[in-house]
């Protein structure tokens, strides 16, 4: 099998996993697996890379035991400000494009499926990143918007 053939098979498997995840998520009005190359996410991915550095400074540091309510609250604020139509970082070369109708059901079902509180959401126009990183003893929450 050629490298190109193996890459296509790998992409199909990732796409199928994305479709399956969307099907299992509660609280969605709509969802699709789309190629990340369909969007200009260069700024977004640079921000996520910067946030991954140990010395990065999050908007909030949250103790794990108190994280669920705070993440949900900040997630709701984010969606109210920027809309419920968002891109969720998935496996390359895909992102999940979703329109959220019930925030609590969505976040609960996503975290049940993932078994982690890690979450990265992109908004395009305006360019914004909402990122939750679960560390060993705390949660780092980033909310970064592109300023011109």
Secondary structure, 3 states (H helix, E strand, C coil): CCHHHHHHHHHHHHHHHHHHHHHHCCCEEEEEEEEHHHCCCHHHHHHHHHHCCCCCCCCEEEEHHHHHHHHHHHHHHHHHHHCCEEEEECCCCEEEEEEECCHHHHHHHHHHHHCCCCEEEEECCCCEEEEEEECCCEEEEEEEECCC
